[in-house]
Amino acid sequence: MITAATGAIALVVAPVVRDHGVDYLIATVLLGGLIQIVLAALGVKLMRFIPRSVMVGFVNALAILIFTSQFPQLIGVPWLVYPLVAIGLLIMYLMPLWTKVVPAPLVAIVLLTIAVVALAINVPNVGDQGELPQSLPELFFPAVPFTLETLGIIAPYALGVSVVGLLESLMTAKLVDDITDTHSRKTREAFGQGGANILSGLFGGMGGCAMIGQTMINVKASGARTRISTFLAGVFLLILVLVLGDIVAIIPMAALVAVMIVVSVATFDWHSIRPGTLKRMPKSETAVMLITVVATVWTHNLAIGVILGVIAAMLMFARRVAHFVTVTRTVDDERAVARYTVEGELFFASSNDLTTQFEYTHDPDRIVIDMTRSHIWDASTVAALDAVITKYDHLGKSVVFEGLNDTAAALQARLTGNLGAGH
């Protein structure tokens, strides 16, 4: 998994730099790294709250963003860019059929660079995108006052950096797990990222997290399977920038565009949009996937897309589960008892209309409510049951509950009678 400065982190920290300057940015990164370490120590498992439909939407949105981000390099450029991109795509498609010893993207970049230089083809290259650094970064400590006011400024952004970074990294780790059929230790990833962000900040870095685009190149296109590839990616980047900067500068952008197009196609989950899959998949799952994709592509922020997708999944799940509660009424005329059997999971969404399921005026003086096949999950349900008891009390009728499990009974005993407006 390749980790570096990312667009998601940049969006979070940009307001700090704009409003307060670089020193506050570094302080934010340092605090964000510390928060990540604390979250790792507390064992916060963010991934358990992310449904599969959100993961699929995340992957598909990423593929779309990778593809669309190549448009600036394909619009308003010399016509020779297009055959160069086509040749690069052809190399990356055909070479794996012959050998996988050398990564096809690397071969495509080298061959296209040689061709452009040898034939003196005038097309945009890496050097046209900006100046490469000439030296290693130096130790940097932010000159900010150590006050509560400073903490108040940087804390919200630092929390954003930590959560967005962990979320994107853990989702990337999950994708790598699926591709490689391995199991990564998410807690160790969180500790590592927190420590790396602190060290990055101390050398003037803007902080970062897993880069899913580069990770997909590393794992899918290049076939990497261990952390040695991650380490070497950083080493080679240093060498390329500081030692071979002049050579890197002449690499045609067409070669890199070809690589990213291949990555976007490989990243997209094509199975998720097949007619057969869409027909079998519950509509709510497809809707969550589409919400994640649209939100991510619209905002260009993977974190926003994932958060909105998770919220949509929670709402749809609550709506679906709310319909699983049933209340069955039987009346024993000889004993003058009305018996209600409640089945299902009772929480805020399913218990809101619970009070409408009882025949208050038509019931005899004794009512038994059987909760054996149900479970009370929250205070909303206790409040609903309190309302039922109150309605029967006003009619002079007694209510008895049966079958409450220990947890539900304890919750009701603790809260019942204490949820009204007067308490």
Buried (B, 14 or more C-beta within 10 A) or exposed (E): BBBBBBBBBBBBBEEBBEEBEBBBBBBBBBBBBBBBBEBBEEEBEBBEEBBEBBBBBBBBBBBBBBBEBBEEBBEEBEEBBEEBBEBBBEBBEEBEEEEEEEBBBBBBBBBBBEBBBEEEBEBBBBBEEEEBEEEEEEEBEBEBEEEEEBEEBBBEBBBBBBBBBBBBBBBBBBBBBEBBEEEBEBBEBBBBBBBBBBEBBBEBBBBBBBBBBBBBBBBBBBBBEEEEBBEBBEEEEEEBBEEEBEEBBEBBBBBBBBBBBBBBEBBBBEEBBEEEBEEEBEEBBBBBBBBBBBBBBEBBBBBBBBBBBBBBBEEBBEEEBBEEBEBEBEBEEEEEBBBBBBBBBBBBBBBBEBBEBBEBEEBEEBBBBBBEEBBBBBBBBBBBBBBBBEBBEEEEBEBEBEBBEEEBBEBBEEBBEEBEEEE
